[in-house]
């Protein structure tokens, strides 16, 4: 390796290496080599304890302080530069990480929101309209439905004007059919006024019994008032005067001779006429009741032919 001295500096001698470039004496020979001070003005070699250059009179202390201040300033500038670089990089990353929303995208989003609101409003209004037409029944509509059912002797339509509990009574369809038939054939009031008479809480004249119907109302969706009819069940009590003391079997002829249970007799029937076939031991007979919907118990009296 070939070395030669190329310069002198306060921090020590430097050499040029053809293979590795510039190396300090400390790098080459270790820290055991004595370091030398030099005048920053004329370059004169100075002793370690010298405070002034014997050649030009330059203050060595001032020069060193000046160099230290310069080094501090240089370090501060470098730190400032590094900080600016970091801030700049951070700013660039923020710009990359945060996508910009164009005006066109904002407009499209706003239009989509408006369309969604309009569609929701249409659905809600359509739902309200459907409920109002198909579910909600006004008092006038109730009267009209009753009148139509009587005029056409339509027991199903008449039964639909009652509460769900009344509709679900066993054999209520048979009773309803007999009611509209009775009103249609025996009413002394005009059939066109039957619906209004019933919804006004009055009784239709001329029928086999005075039917008791009441008008009730309920809220639908918390907004609309819907009207419907209610009635009271008519229980049946069987009185055996035949003296046989045997078991009693009751069947409803209007329902293909379906057996009527004791529970049904006790709970009651929907208003209307019901025709029974009663078997008591060896005795058999036909009986009927006509429920008025007033809640009063009807006695089904069984007698012998004797």
Steps between C-alpha positions, in 0.01 A plus 500: 500500500643844397425801728604866476416808703258726310388753766517602858200578721423582861366153554824333378698396193328337204651271240399399154460132431492393141274212593272641774509879464567730796573359846589680823806413706270384778327263259835369379713490815248520784437775750855484643637762252529847654259750346628848403333847512542753220417864462185548303642824355856417382517126554789518744541189717415582861562347835207351688510770771538789250220759510650735235684427175869611543514568125191717432356560849166331419308389809481124498207492750286736294570303189402175664181652645422636155547157350281342768228759440525432129468128564196555725340721239572243231347226715188711564463568128536130425242413769262761357550359153432148625187617684370673188568185304305288750209747504501509122497122481218481757301755303551302181382182673187677627422615150540147368300339783204742477323468165341811365124495440417671176205731459342249263515227764339732757221582254437132423487415871251780564282387209506140624392614846214705356384205289512268802291744705245532220471122459458454876230769507314335212512161673377645829218695334406197292491286813279750680270516198475120485425473871241775483316338208530132593527490878338816636118499496317827558160509667333576166687215333393264778134595448537454126653154542219389732234622259668326209530174693128502592382591151708219346442261793880471520577341836880510445505875433276561801728294728809695381357815660545349848804474726749218449381329820143492373609376159698217658203361695419146394198486265492884480471475122176304537354754742605793278331348197174458690511860628525665157229268370271589790556876458460477123170308521336655807632855553233768509769761444631582155788269412698800375488643854591182689871583522438850634247370753745245641799740511281754681446243776134431420313172440364383167123451525308192385766234552450174692703641791640840584866470414749676720797645313738767624741726310858515625809680369875446504812687393696375200869604486417746774351738242178363349176408676336180378146388594359149541208310659500292816240279663454280805506122503187303582559197729267198482379298801357152437198404713401134488132439572483159337576313820738262326807625680722376218786685323407780262654535153445826312591550134467810283299418189606823327864381519459149362407363842824600670490418869454794735710472813391594848779760506358673193152501651636668811718755317220614270400552137515788253159662433271306267295184468651155568323167429597203716450128490484368856535138604410396853521125558256349254331834446591732211357839410562827313532827688608855421609819676514861384783698658451876518851606606385641832704258713194337655503122547252299292340187648491202264213299647485130414163328528359162411222448245270357766 
